[in-house]
């Protein structure tokens, strides 16, 4: 199982939001590349980056910071504002390893299918769920689409990786929504990355155990718990690799 330390960008700085709310922002660093270098030094191969400004605006807004993170040498998984073919191409051209499509995936299967046809496994889909329903546009709108239904459709299109975020637990350090994660893992055969709620090493150990039952649980995103020093990245990497 892969550990994906997270960097959320707002105004070129590293922040975290509680449950995606812009009015619940905590600033952690003004130097995203330095944060990424710390993750690499700790042994991480990947970093999960979210352009929060891009998620709200509908197009990437932090590309200089994102390029600086990519230059550190980590593989970068990027989401936030990738809603046109041009923005996806720019991101991949800037050294991003995997582009995460969120809002447009809920709106257009044709858009996702075209990207998958051209870029293959470099395209992932983010499924952000509030009470089982898909949320879009920086989580400001909740749709009538069920998370499991969208996951099935994306898997049928050939999407190799789904990133499943439970919004109610995101940034709360209260533990992942294990039931929701397991339900989605049982629904699709493609890779799934769990996101939201990790607050202690036991949460990651429990997800690692779940991955032994569901080999398609490819990884987990860890954000606030790292910044608040509730977990140690080398320790999490060891748990995930055991």
BELVEN-V261637 format. One record per run of one state. SS is the DSSP state (H for helix, E for strand, L for the rest). FROM is the first residue (numbers start at 1). TO is the last residue. If there is no record, write none. Layout:
BEGIN
SS;FROM;TO / SS;FROM;TO
END
This chain:
BEGIN
L;1;1 / E;2;10 / L;11;12 / E;13;17 / L;18;24 / E;25;29 / L;30;31 / H;32;41 / L;42;45 / E;46;51 / H;52;57 / L;58;62 / H;63;70 / L;71;74 / E;75;79 / L;80;84 / H;85;93 / L;94;97 / E;98;101 / L;102;102 / H;103;107 / L;108;108 / H;109;122 / E;123;130 / L;131;132 / E;133;136 / L;137;140 / E;141;146 / H;147;156 / L;157;160 / E;161;166 / L;167;177 / H;178;187 / L;188;190 / E;191;195 / L;196;200 / H;201;213 / L;214;216 / E;217;222 / L;223;223 / H;224;227 / L;228;232 / H;233;241 / L;242;242
END
